[in-house]
Amino acid sequence: MEKIQAFAREAGRDPAPLTATNQLAVYVGNSRAETTADMRCWLSTEWDVASWSESTVEHAIHGSAAECVAQLRAHVATGVHRIILIPYRYQPQQVERIAKEVLPAL
């Protein structure tokens, strides 16, 4: 966020109204080791990661509920204002796990 605010100031704009949003793929499983291959396959075949973006497959949130919470807390700590969670393969059971196991722990 600091980088964007600096660009705004350099352009003579007030950075105060700027907000940051992260869109993150999320896969809650038993462990990060268990979810890595599936998450990597999904993101590399069904997602379009722009070559100019700093986003990578490694930025995806996955692992146990506790691991997902820790990864999401790291994003919150950057000062992001909103986080959009995209459940693994849009599966209803992933929506439930995120809602019941991850979000309450944040």
N, CA, C and O atoms as a printed pandas DataFrame, in Angstrom:
     atom_number atom_name residue_name chain_id  residue_number  x_coord  y_coord  z_coord
0              1         N          MET        A               1    0.820   -1.179    0.000
1              2        CA          MET        A               1    0.000    0.000    0.000
2              3         C          MET        A               1    0.874    1.258    0.000
3              4         O          MET        A               1    0.537    2.261   -0.628
4              5         N          GLU        A               2    1.987    1.188    0.705
5              6        CA          GLU        A               2    2.891    2.344    0.759
6              7         C          GLU        A               2    3.376    2.731   -0.637
7              8         O          GLU        A               2    3.508    3.915   -0.948
8              9         N          LYS        A               3    3.640    1.735   -1.467
9             10        CA          LYS        A               3    4.124    1.984   -2.821
10            11         C          LYS        A               3    3.065    2.755   -3.623
11            12         O          LYS        A               3    3.393    3.715   -4.319
12            13         N          ILE        A               4    1.822    2.342   -3.527
13            14        CA          ILE        A               4    0.735    3.001   -4.251
14            15         C          ILE        A               4    0.523    4.415   -3.727
15            16         O          ILE        A               4    0.317    5.346   -4.507
16            17         N          GLN        A               5    0.573    4.577   -2.407
17            18        CA          GLN        A               5    0.411    5.905   -1.829
18            19         C          GLN        A               5    1.526    6.842   -2.284
19            20         O          GLN        A               5    1.288    8.025   -2.526
20            21         N          ALA        A               6    2.729    6.317   -2.398
21            22        CA          ALA        A               6    3.853    7.129   -2.877
22            23         C          ALA        A               6    3.624    7.566   -4.323
23            24         O          ALA        A               6    3.900    8.713   -4.672
24            25         N          PHE        A               7    3.121    6.659   -5.167
25            26        CA          PHE        A               7    2.812    7.018   -6.552
26            27         C          PHE        A               7    1.773    8.135   -6.594
27            28         O          PHE        A               7    1.891    9.064   -7.392
28            29         N          ALA        A               8    0.763    8.048   -5.745
29            30        CA          ALA        A               8   -0.282    9.078   -5.707
30            31         C          ALA        A               8    0.315   10.431   -5.323
31            32         O          ALA        A               8    0.012   11.450   -5.944
32            33         N          ARG        A               9    1.157   10.434   -4.303
33            34        CA          ARG        A               9    1.790   11.689   -3.871
34            35         C          ARG        A               9    2.663   12.264   -4.981
35            36         O          ARG        A               9    2.648   13.471   -5.221
36            37         N          GLU        A              10    3.429   11.402   -5.663
37            38        CA          GLU        A              10    4.281   11.857   -6.768
38            39         C          GLU        A              10    3.458   12.487   -7.892
39            40         O          GLU        A              10    3.927   13.387   -8.588
40            41         N          ALA        A              11    2.232   12.005   -8.059
41            42        CA          ALA        A              11    1.357   12.533   -9.106
42            43         C          ALA        A              11    0.547   13.735   -8.608
43            44         O          ALA        A              11   -0.299   14.263   -9.330
44            45         N          GLY        A              12    0.814   14.162   -7.365
45            46        CA          GLY        A              12    0.104   15.304   -6.814
46            47         C          GLY        A              12   -1.302   14.988   -6.331
47            48         O          GLY        A              12   -2.136   15.886   -6.208
48            49         N          ARG        A              13   -1.566   13.725   -6.057
49            50        CA          ARG        A              13   -2.892   13.295   -5.604
50            51         C          ARG        A              13   -2.857   12.945   -4.137
51            52         O          ARG        A              13   -1.823   12.529   -3.613
52            53         N          ASP        A              14   -3.975   13.110   -3.477
53            54        CA          ASP        A              14   -4.116   12.746   -2.067
54            55         C          ASP        A              14   -4.277   11.232   -1.960
55            56         O          ASP        A              14   -5.236   10.689   -2.508
56            57         N          PRO        A              15   -3.372   10.531   -1.274
57            58        CA          PRO        A              15   -3.485    9.075   -1.175
58            59         C          PRO        A              15   -4.504    8.604   -0.134
59            60         O          PRO        A              15   -4.820    7.416   -0.084
60            61         N          ALA        A              16   -5.019    9.505    0.690
61            62        CA          ALA        A              16   -5.909    9.116    1.785
62            63         C          ALA        A              16   -7.128    8.305    1.342
63            64         O          ALA        A              16   -7.468    7.325    2.004
64            65         N          PRO        A              17   -7.800    8.678    0.245
65            66        CA          PRO        A              17   -9.001    7.896   -0.108
66            67         C          PRO        A              17   -8.713    6.544   -0.771
67            68         O          PRO        A              17   -9.644    5.776   -1.017
68            69         N          LEU        A              18   -7.463    6.243   -1.058
69            70        CA          LEU        A              18   -7.129    4.974   -1.707
70            71         C          LEU        A              18   -7.306    3.810   -0.734
71            72         O          LEU        A              18   -6.980    3.911    0.449
72            73         N          THR        A              19   -7.823    2.720   -1.255
73            74        CA          THR        A              19   -7.958    1.504   -0.462
74            75         C          THR        A              19   -7.336    0.347   -1.230
75            76         O          THR        A              19   -7.120    0.429   -2.439
76            77         N          ALA        A              20   -7.056   -0.715   -0.518
77            78        CA          ALA        A              20   -6.433   -1.892   -1.128
78            79         C          ALA        A              20   -7.338   -3.105   -0.937
79            80         O          ALA        A              20   -7.933   -3.303    0.122
80            81         N          THR        A              21   -7.423   -3.909   -1.996
81            82        CA          THR        A              21   -8.210   -5.138   -1.972
82            83         C          THR        A              21   -7.335   -6.283   -2.461
83            84         O          THR        A              21   -6.656   -6.159   -3.480
84            85         N          ASN        A              22   -7.351   -7.389   -1.744
85            86        CA          ASN        A              22   -6.661   -8.607   -2.177
86            87         C          ASN        A              22   -7.720   -9.645   -2.517
87            88         O          ASN        A              22   -8.652   -9.859   -1.743
88            89         N          GLN        A              23   -7.583  -10.283   -3.657
89            90        CA          GLN        A              23   -8.442  -11.409   -4.033
90            91         C          GLN        A              23   -7.590  -12.662   -3.918
91            92         O          GLN        A              23   -6.564  -12.791   -4.587
92            93         N          LEU        A              24   -8.022  -13.581   -3.067
93            94        CA          LEU        A              24   -7.193  -14.738   -2.749
94            95         C          LEU        A              24   -7.947  -16.049   -2.910
95            96         O          LEU        A              24   -9.070  -16.197   -2.428
96            97         N          ALA        A              25   -7.326  -16.980   -3.580
97            98        CA          ALA        A              25   -7.862  -18.334   -3.647
98            99         C          ALA        A              25   -7.621  -19.001   -2.299
99           100         O          ALA        A              25   -6.555  -18.836   -1.705
100          101         N          VAL        A              26   -8.607  -19.757   -1.811
101          102        CA          VAL        A              26   -8.512  -20.400   -0.501
102          103         C          VAL        A              26   -8.927  -21.857   -0.609
103          104         O          VAL        A              26   -9.964  -22.184   -1.187
104          105         N          TYR        A              27   -8.096  -22.730   -0.042
105          106        CA          TYR        A              27   -8.405  -24.162   -0.004
106          107         C          TYR        A              27   -8.105  -24.664    1.395
107          108         O          TYR        A              27   -6.947  -24.731    1.806
108          109         N          VAL        A              28   -9.157  -25.017    2.128
109          110        CA          VAL        A              28   -9.003  -25.547    3.480
110          111         C          VAL        A              28   -9.010  -27.066    3.397
111          112         O          VAL        A              28   -9.987  -27.675    2.960
112          113         N          GLY        A              29   -7.909  -27.663    3.824
113          114        CA          GLY        A              29   -7.781  -29.119    3.845
114          115         C          GLY        A              29   -7.221  -29.551    5.189
115          116         O          GLY        A              29   -7.432  -28.888    6.204
116          117         N          ASN        A              30   -6.510  -30.660    5.186
117          118        CA          ASN        A              30   -5.911  -31.147    6.430
118          119         C          ASN        A              30   -4.545  -30.533    6.702
119          120         O          ASN        A              30   -4.144  -30.384    7.857
120          121         N          SER        A              31   -3.825  -30.175    5.631
121          122        CA          SER        A              31   -2.494  -29.593    5.804
122          123         C          SER        A              31   -2.085  -28.882    4.513
123          124         O          SER        A              31   -2.659  -29.108    3.449
124          125         N          ARG        A              32   -1.089  -28.028    4.636
125          126        CA          ARG        A              32   -0.572  -27.330    3.457
126          127         C          ARG        A              32    0.035  -28.337    2.473
127          128         O          ARG        A              32   -0.136  -28.215    1.261
128          129         N          ALA        A              33    0.735  -29.315    3.005
129          130        CA          ALA        A              33    1.347  -30.329    2.140
130          131         C          ALA        A              33    0.282  -31.073    1.332
131          132         O          ALA        A              33    0.498  -31.389    0.162
132          133         N          GLU        A              34   -0.857  -31.349    1.949
133          134        CA          GLU        A              34   -1.930  -32.073    1.275
134          135         C          GLU        A              34   -2.603  -31.238    0.184
135          136         O          GLU        A              34   -3.043  -31.788   -0.825
136          137         N          THR        A              35   -2.687  -29.935    0.371
137          138        CA          THR        A              35   -3.445  -29.078   -0.549
138          139         C          THR        A              35   -2.598  -28.452   -1.655
139          140         O          THR        A              35   -3.150  -27.910   -2.613
140          141         N          THR        A              36   -1.295  -28.512   -1.544
141          142        CA          THR        A              36   -0.418  -27.801   -2.476
142          143         C          THR        A              36   -0.605  -28.227   -3.934
143          144         O          THR        A              36   -0.791  -27.373   -4.801
144          145         N          ALA        A              37   -0.560  -29.509   -4.212
145          146        CA          ALA        A              37   -0.636  -29.968   -5.616
146          147         C          ALA        A              37   -1.974  -29.603   -6.248
147          148         O          ALA        A              37   -2.012  -29.129   -7.384
148          149         N          ASP        A              38   -3.074  -29.818   -5.523
149          150        CA          ASP        A              38   -4.394  -29.492   -6.065
150          151         C          ASP        A              38   -4.539  -27.992   -6.299
151          152         O          ASP        A              38   -5.062  -27.572   -7.331
152          153         N          MET        A              39   -4.082  -27.191   -5.352
153          154        CA          MET        A              39   -4.188  -25.732   -5.493
154          155         C          MET        A              39   -3.357  -25.256   -6.679
155          156         O          MET        A              39   -3.818  -24.444   -7.482
156          157         N          ARG        A              40   -2.139  -25.759   -6.786
157          158        CA          ARG        A              40   -1.261  -25.368   -7.895
158          159         C          ARG        A              40   -1.888  -25.744   -9.240
159          160         O          ARG        A              40   -1.838  -24.955  -10.184
160          161         N          CYS        A              41   -2.470  -26.926   -9.335
161          162        CA          CYS        A              41   -3.108  -27.369  -10.576
162          163         C          CYS        A              41   -4.286  -26.458  -10.918
163          164         O          CYS        A              41   -4.413  -26.020  -12.061
164          165         N          TRP        A              42   -5.146  -26.170   -9.942
165          166        CA          TRP        A              42   -6.314  -25.308  -10.183
166          167         C          TRP        A              42   -5.893  -23.926  -10.665
167          168         O          TRP        A              42   -6.421  -23.412  -11.651
168          169         N          LEU        A              43   -4.945  -23.338   -9.965
169          170        CA          LEU        A              43   -4.533  -21.981  -10.316
170          171         C          LEU        A              43   -3.785  -21.915  -11.639
171          172         O          LEU        A              43   -3.901  -20.928  -12.366
172          173         N          SER        A              44   -3.025  -22.945  -11.959
173          174        CA          SER        A              44   -2.252  -22.897  -13.201
174          175         C          SER        A              44   -3.085  -23.271  -14.426
175          176         O          SER        A              44   -2.677  -22.993  -15.553
176          177         N          THR        A              45   -4.245  -23.897  -14.224
177          178        CA          THR        A              45   -5.066  -24.280  -15.373
178          179         C          THR        A              45   -6.331  -23.446  -15.533
179          180         O          THR        A              45   -6.842  -23.316  -16.645
180          181         N          GLU        A              46   -6.845  -22.878  -14.445
181          182        CA          GLU        A              46   -8.125  -22.168  -14.525
182          183         C          GLU        A              46   -8.046  -20.688  -14.156
183          184         O          GLU        A              46   -9.043  -19.975  -14.270
184          185         N          TRP        A              47   -6.913  -20.228  -13.729
185          186        CA          TRP        A              47   -6.746  -18.817  -13.355
186          187         C          TRP        A              47   -5.795  -18.160  -14.340
187          188         O          TRP        A              47   -4.913  -18.810  -14.903
188          189         N          ASP        A              48   -5.982  -16.894  -14.533
189          190        CA          ASP        A              48   -5.103  -16.118  -15.396
190          191         C          ASP        A              48   -4.326  -15.145  -14.519
191          192         O          ASP        A              48   -4.873  -14.140  -14.066
192          193         N          VAL        A              49   -3.076  -15.436  -14.285
193          194        CA          VAL        A              49   -2.220  -14.559  -13.487
194          195         C          VAL        A              49   -1.433  -13.694  -14.457
195          196         O          VAL        A              49   -0.604  -14.194  -15.217
196          197         N          ALA        A              50   -1.695  -12.401  -14.425
197          198        CA          ALA        A              50   -1.046  -11.468  -15.352
198          199         C          ALA        A              50    0.463  -11.462  -15.140
199          200         O          ALA        A              50    0.941  -11.502  -14.006
200          201         N          SER        A              51    1.195  -11.412  -16.226
201          202        CA          SER        A              51    2.654  -11.446  -16.144
202          203         C          SER        A              51    3.219  -10.225  -15.422
203          204         O          SER        A              51    4.302  -10.301  -14.841
204          205         N          TRP        A              52    2.499   -9.096  -15.450
205          206        CA          TRP        A              52    2.976   -7.875  -14.801
206          207         C          TRP        A              52    2.635   -7.847  -13.311
207          208         O          TRP        A              52    3.136   -7.001  -12.570
208          209         N          SER        A              53    1.791   -8.764  -12.884
209          210        CA          SER        A              53    1.315   -8.766  -11.498
210          211         C          SER        A              53    2.339   -9.384  -10.559
211          212         O          SER        A              53    3.142  -10.227  -10.958
212          213         N          GLU        A              54    2.295   -8.952   -9.312
213          214        CA          GLU        A              54    3.140   -9.572   -8.288
214          215         C          GLU        A              54    2.471  -10.818   -7.712
215          216         O          GLU        A              54    3.059  -11.506   -6.878
216          217         N          SER        A              55    1.254  -11.110   -8.146
217          218        CA          SER        A              55    0.536  -12.295   -7.686
218          219         C          SER        A              55    1.172  -13.542   -8.285
219          220         O          SER        A              55    1.580  -13.553   -9.446
220          221         N          THR        A              56    1.246  -14.568   -7.488
221          222        CA          THR        A              56    1.770  -15.844   -7.958
222          223         C          THR        A              56    0.941  -16.959   -7.345
223          224         O          THR        A              56    0.147  -16.726   -6.434
224          225         N          VAL        A              57    1.127  -18.151   -7.841
225          226        CA          VAL        A              57    0.467  -19.321   -7.283
226          227         C          VAL        A              57    0.826  -19.452   -5.803
227          228         O          VAL        A              57    0.015  -19.918   -5.003
228          229         N          GLU        A              58    2.018  -19.050   -5.449
229          230        CA          GLU        A              58    2.474  -19.166   -4.063
230          231         C          GLU        A              58    1.702  -18.248   -3.110
231          232         O          GLU        A              58    1.746  -18.450   -1.897
232          233         N          HIS        A              59    1.000  -17.249   -3.637
233          234        CA          HIS        A              59    0.222  -16.344   -2.788
234          235         C          HIS        A              59   -1.117  -16.937   -2.360
235          236         O          HIS        A              59   -1.803  -16.364   -1.514
236          237         N          ALA        A              60   -1.490  -18.069   -2.931
237          238        CA          ALA        A              60   -2.768  -18.689   -2.588
238          239         C          ALA        A              60   -2.767  -19.116   -1.119
239          240         O          ALA        A              60   -1.735  -19.483   -0.559
240          241         N          ILE        A              61   -3.939  -19.057   -0.524
241          242        CA          ILE        A              61   -4.121  -19.442    0.869
242          243         C          ILE        A              61   -4.570  -20.896    0.884
243          244         O          ILE        A              61   -5.616  -21.231    0.327
244          245         N          HIS        A              62   -3.788  -21.755    1.514
245          246        CA          HIS        A              62   -4.204  -23.159    1.587
246          247         C          HIS        A              62   -3.486  -23.876    2.712
247          248         O          HIS        A              62   -2.424  -23.464    3.178
248          249         N          GLY        A              63   -4.112  -24.968    3.130
249          250        CA          GLY        A              63   -3.600  -25.763    4.235
250          251         C          GLY        A              63   -4.716  -26.063    5.217
251          252         O          GLY        A              63   -5.894  -26.015    4.865
252          253         N          SER        A              64   -4.340  -26.372    6.448
253          254        CA          SER        A              64   -5.339  -26.599    7.489
254          255         C          SER        A              64   -6.020  -25.269    7.796
255          256         O          SER        A              64   -5.556  -24.213    7.366
256          257         N          ALA        A              65   -7.114  -25.324    8.535
257          258        CA          ALA        A              65   -7.801  -24.084    8.910
258          259         C          ALA        A              65   -6.841  -23.149    9.640
259          260         O          ALA        A              65   -6.818  -21.949    9.368
260          261         N          ALA        A              66   -6.057  -23.686   10.557
261          262        CA          ALA        A              66   -5.102  -22.857   11.311
262          263         C          ALA        A              66   -4.051  -22.256   10.394
263          264         O          ALA        A              66   -3.676  -21.095   10.562
264          265         N          GLU        A              67   -3.571  -23.025    9.429
265          266        CA          GLU        A              67   -2.591  -22.500    8.479
266          267         C          GLU        A              67   -3.206  -21.401    7.615
267          268         O          GLU        A              67   -2.554  -20.397    7.328
268          269         N          CYS        A              68   -4.457  -21.589    7.203
269          270        CA          CYS        A              68   -5.142  -20.569    6.400
270          271         C          CYS        A              68   -5.323  -19.289    7.201
271          272         O          CYS        A              68   -5.130  -18.195    6.671
272          273         N          VAL        A              69   -5.690  -19.412    8.469
273          274        CA          VAL        A              69   -5.850  -18.238    9.335
274          275         C          VAL        A              69   -4.527  -17.478    9.428
275          276         O          VAL        A              69   -4.506  -16.255    9.295
276          277         N          ALA        A              70   -3.435  -18.186    9.653
277          278        CA          ALA        A              70   -2.124  -17.537    9.764
278          279         C          ALA        A              70   -1.760  -16.806    8.473
279          280         O          ALA        A              70   -1.242  -15.690    8.514
280          281         N          GLN        A              71   -2.029  -17.436    7.324
281          282        CA          GLN        A              71   -1.712  -16.811    6.041
282          283         C          GLN        A              71   -2.576  -15.575    5.805
283          284         O          GLN        A              71   -2.093  -14.563    5.297
284          285         N          LEU        A              72   -3.847  -15.657    6.171
285          286        CA          LEU        A              72   -4.736  -14.498    6.009
286          287         C          LEU        A              72   -4.342  -13.360    6.938
287          288         O          LEU        A              72   -4.406  -12.192    6.553
288          289         N          ARG        A              73   -3.936  -13.690    8.153
289          290        CA          ARG        A              73   -3.479  -12.649    9.088
290          291         C          ARG        A              73   -2.280  -11.893    8.520
291          292         O          ARG        A              73   -2.144  -10.689    8.742
292          293         N          ALA        A              74   -1.428  -12.579    7.804
293          294        CA          ALA        A              74   -0.274  -11.908    7.187
294          295         C          ALA        A              74   -0.740  -10.888    6.148
295          296         O          ALA        A              74   -0.138   -9.822    6.014
296          297         N          HIS        A              75   -1.798  -11.205    5.420
297          298        CA          HIS        A              75   -2.343  -10.245    4.450
298          299         C          HIS        A              75   -2.963   -9.058    5.171
299          300         O          HIS        A              75   -2.751   -7.912    4.775
300          301         N          VAL        A              76   -3.725   -9.320    6.221
301          302        CA          VAL        A              76   -4.349   -8.247    6.999
302          303         C          VAL        A              76   -3.272   -7.315    7.553
303          304         O          VAL        A              76   -3.456   -6.098    7.575
304          305         N          ALA        A              77   -2.172   -7.870    7.990
305          306        CA          ALA        A              77   -1.085   -7.082    8.586
306          307         C          ALA        A              77   -0.458   -6.103    7.588
307          308         O          ALA        A              77    0.192   -5.141    7.997
308          309         N          THR        A              78   -0.644   -6.334    6.306
309          310        CA          THR        A              78   -0.086   -5.412    5.307
310          311         C          THR        A              78   -0.884   -4.125    5.197
311          312         O          THR        A              78   -0.438   -3.168    4.563
312          313         N          GLY        A              79   -2.060   -4.094    5.810
313          314        CA          GLY        A              79   -2.891   -2.895    5.754
314          315         C          GLY        A              79   -3.981   -2.949    4.702
315          316         O          GLY        A              79   -4.635   -1.941    4.432
316          317         N          VAL        A              80   -4.183   -4.112    4.108
317          318        CA          VAL        A              80   -5.241   -4.258    3.108
318          319         C          VAL        A              80   -6.597   -3.942    3.750
319          320         O          VAL        A              80   -6.831   -4.263    4.916
320          321         N          HIS        A              81   -7.474   -3.316    2.982
321          322        CA          HIS        A              81   -8.779   -2.906    3.503
322          323         C          HIS        A              81   -9.861   -3.965    3.301
323          324         O          HIS        A              81  -10.783   -4.075    4.109
324          325         N          ARG        A              82   -9.749   -4.733    2.242
325          326        CA          ARG        A              82  -10.721   -5.775    1.926
326          327         C          ARG        A              82   -9.987   -7.000    1.407
327          328         O          ARG        A              82   -8.967   -6.897    0.725
328          329         N          ILE        A              83  -10.531   -8.159    1.746
329          330        CA          ILE        A              83  -10.014   -9.409    1.198
330          331         C          ILE        A              83  -11.196  -10.158    0.596
331          332         O          ILE        A              83  -12.199  -10.405    1.265
332          333         N          ILE        A              84  -11.062  -10.512   -0.661
333          334        CA          ILE        A              84  -12.072  -11.303   -1.351
334          335         C          ILE        A              84  -11.556  -12.733   -1.396
335          336         O          ILE        A              84  -10.483  -12.997   -1.940
336          337         N          LEU        A              85  -12.320  -13.652   -0.823
337          338        CA          LEU        A              85  -11.910  -15.049   -0.776
338          339         C          LEU        A              85  -12.615  -15.832   -1.878
339          340         O          LEU        A              85  -13.836  -15.769   -2.018
340          341         N          ILE        A              86  -11.834  -16.566   -2.649
341          342        CA          ILE        A              86  -12.365  -17.408   -3.716
342          343         C          ILE        A              86  -12.168  -18.863   -3.278
343          344         O          ILE        A              86  -11.044  -19.365   -3.302
344          345         N          PRO        A              87  -13.239  -19.537   -2.881
345          346        CA          PRO        A              87  -13.115  -20.923   -2.406
346          347         C          PRO        A              87  -12.604  -21.865   -3.499
347          348         O          PRO        A              87  -12.939  -21.715   -4.674
348          349         N          TYR        A              88  -11.810  -22.810   -3.098
349          350        CA          TYR        A              88  -11.235  -23.793   -4.011
350          351         C          TYR        A              88  -12.317  -24.384   -4.922
351          352         O          TYR        A              88  -13.287  -24.987   -4.461
352          353         N          ARG        A              89  -12.119  -24.191   -6.210
353          354        CA          ARG        A              89  -13.009  -24.708   -7.258
354          355         C          ARG        A              89  -14.479  -24.345   -6.999
355          356         O          ARG        A              89  -15.389  -25.010   -7.495
356          357         N          TYR        A              90  -14.692  -23.295   -6.227
357          358        CA          TYR        A              90  -16.044  -22.796   -5.930
358          359         C          TYR        A              90  -16.928  -23.862   -5.281
359          360         O          TYR        A              90  -18.148  -23.853   -5.441
360          361         N          GLN        A              91  -16.297  -24.774   -4.549
361          362        CA          GLN        A              91  -17.030  -25.881   -3.942
362          363         C          GLN        A              91  -17.810  -25.416   -2.712
363          364         O          GLN        A              91  -17.258  -24.726   -1.855
364          365         N          PRO        A              92  -19.094  -25.791   -2.618
365          366        CA          PRO        A              92  -19.896  -25.405   -1.451
366          367         C          PRO        A              92  -19.287  -25.847   -0.125
367          368         O          PRO        A              92  -19.394  -25.131    0.871
368          369         N          GLN        A              93  -18.653  -27.013   -0.097
369          370        CA          GLN        A              93  -18.047  -27.478    1.156
370          371         C          GLN        A              93  -16.865  -26.594    1.568
371          372         O          GLN        A              93  -16.571  -26.456    2.755
372          373         N          GLN        A              94  -16.195  -26.001    0.585
373          374        CA          GLN        A              94  -15.120  -25.066    0.911
374          375         C          GLN        A              94  -15.691  -23.765    1.484
375          376         O          GLN        A              94  -15.115  -23.186    2.405
376          377         N          VAL        A              95  -16.812  -23.312    0.944
377          378        CA          VAL        A              95  -17.467  -22.125    1.490
378          379         C          VAL        A              95  -17.808  -22.370    2.960
379          380         O          VAL        A              95  -17.579  -21.509    3.810
380          381         N          GLU        A              96  -18.359  -23.555    3.252
381          382        CA          GLU        A              96  -18.716  -23.891    4.633
382          383         C          GLU        A              96  -17.492  -23.955    5.540
383          384         O          GLU        A              96  -17.518  -23.430    6.653
384          385         N          ARG        A              97  -16.433  -24.587    5.079
385          386        CA          ARG        A              97  -15.229  -24.698    5.918
386          387         C          ARG        A              97  -14.625  -23.322    6.187
387          388         O          ARG        A              97  -14.204  -23.035    7.308
388          389         N          ILE        A              98  -14.583  -22.483    5.175
389          390        CA          ILE        A              98  -14.052  -21.124    5.359
390          391         C          ILE        A              98  -14.915  -20.379    6.374
391          392         O          ILE        A              98  -14.400  -19.719    7.277
392          393         N          ALA        A              99  -16.242  -20.494    6.213
393          394        CA          ALA        A              99  -17.156  -19.774    7.106
394          395         C          ALA        A              99  -17.099  -20.290    8.538
395          396         O          ALA        A              99  -17.180  -19.498    9.477
396          397         N          LYS        A             100  -16.961  -21.584    8.723
397          398        CA          LYS        A             100  -17.019  -22.173   10.063
398          399         C          LYS        A             100  -15.655  -22.271   10.749
399          400         O          LYS        A             100  -15.562  -22.139   11.970
400          401         N          GLU        A             101  -14.593  -22.503    9.964
401          402        CA          GLU        A             101  -13.296  -22.806   10.569
402          403         C          GLU        A             101  -12.272  -21.671   10.449
403          404         O          GLU        A             101  -11.385  -21.544   11.294
404          405         N          VAL        A             102  -12.390  -20.862    9.420
405          406        CA          VAL        A             102  -11.368  -19.840    9.175
406          407         C          VAL        A             102  -11.814  -18.458    9.642
407          408         O          VAL        A             102  -11.144  -17.831   10.463
408          409         N          LEU        A             103  -12.927  -17.992    9.127
409          410        CA          LEU        A             103  -13.359  -16.622    9.434
410          411         C          LEU        A             103  -13.545  -16.348   10.919
411          412         O          LEU        A             103  -13.125  -15.291   11.390
412          413         N          PRO        A             104  -14.162  -17.260   11.682
413          414        CA          PRO        A             104  -14.310  -16.958   13.124
414          415         C          PRO        A             104  -12.976  -16.804   13.859
415          416         O          PRO        A             104  -12.911  -16.143   14.896
416          417         N          ALA        A             105  -11.924  -17.406   13.328
417          418        CA          ALA        A             105  -10.611  -17.345   13.983
418          419         C          ALA        A             105   -9.842  -16.058   13.638
419          420         O          ALA        A             105   -8.802  -15.770   14.229
420          421         N          LEU        A             106  -10.360  -15.306   12.690
421          422        CA          LEU        A             106   -9.696  -14.056   12.339
422          423         C          LEU        A             106  -10.136  -12.982   13.295
423          424         O          LEU        A             106   -9.696  -11.838   13.183
